[in-house]
């Protein structure tokens, strides 16, 4: 899985956990809803600045967005 897909999966999971819509997240992060959707579909690569805005809006550490879940051995 490439980093865009990791971010997409994590963003969607965290946003759902916080019961936020894409629109609510976009408003809180100062982004367009279309852009948030494109990030969640892994259509675009978000800059570190945008990842910071999203993390702040979700009240999480930015690293949570890029951390890959590796299977336990």
Secondary structure as GFF3:
##gff-version 3
##sequence-region A 1 73
A	DSSP	alpha_helix	3	17	.	.	.	ID=ss1
A	DSSP	alpha_helix	22	29	.	.	.	ID=ss2
A	DSSP	alpha_helix	33	40	.	.	.	ID=ss3
A	DSSP	alpha_helix	48	58	.	.	.	ID=ss4
A	DSSP	alpha_helix	63	66	.	.	.	ID=ss5
###
